[in-house]
């Protein structure tokens, strides 16, 4: 009888062990499935520059951007609130990895458009990749009316183009960081001290503060192509506030322009001299095609 009990105990232990091993294997298999990282940023823009995030397939993102005057203008100008530049943009997600957009800025009356494509999506699990890789290309055009004898009257002289590669990573739930090498070509530059080609490196980051708020920073260092005595590197600091289908962003910046050519090559104000502007970005998304949104 004793031997029968011992034998039965060993058999049951083996069965239990086998079941545990099987459950462990199933759990391991489940964890090895590829999972794409989302919400690295709450918007497709950090502040001025593109983020590694996408709006999703069949989604229209209506974006209203304001940049006010300098805070240093004082109470007489309501600390810049009496002055404002605006950009209205419409971005559309053709697929979860492809977005196109058009915009119009009051500053220099510029039209701009872009195409944004995600080459690699950061993921975990099987065949994962530690970063996202995004390519963006776009163009801008002056529509300001110039005197008939001005060189800007020719359409080709009103054009500028940019190409950008974004390498970004979401580190845990709270922090995201990206680097954006950028090339800009202007067909016509304002002075002989400027080059037609400008090279810059952008840095964007997001620090989650609560479920619906985050601190964001957006900086672009101009490597070459501009007169450093006249132009400054654009730096913007702000807060994202998510409210349902809206993302509302409050920020401070030394840049006035709201497209890559404008804020990278035309920023003349300096944080060191207190030449800072208050501004906000408002993003509202709508599903306008068949299917559900996806990031």
Secondary structure, DSSP 8 states (H G I E B T S, - for coil): -HHHHHHHHHHHHHHHHHHHHHHHHHHHHHHHS-EE---SSSSSBSSSSB-S----TTEEEEEEEEEEEEGGG-GGGGGGTT-EEEEEEEEEEEETTEEEEEEEETGGGEEEEEEEEEEE--EESTT--SSEEEEEEEEEEE-----TTSGGGSGGGGEEEEEEEEEEEEETTTEEEEEEEEEEEESS-SSTTS-SEEEEEEEEEEEE-SSSEEEEEEEEEEEESS-TTT----EEEEEEEEETTEEEEEEEES----SHHHHHHS----GGGT--EEEEEEEEEEE-SSS----
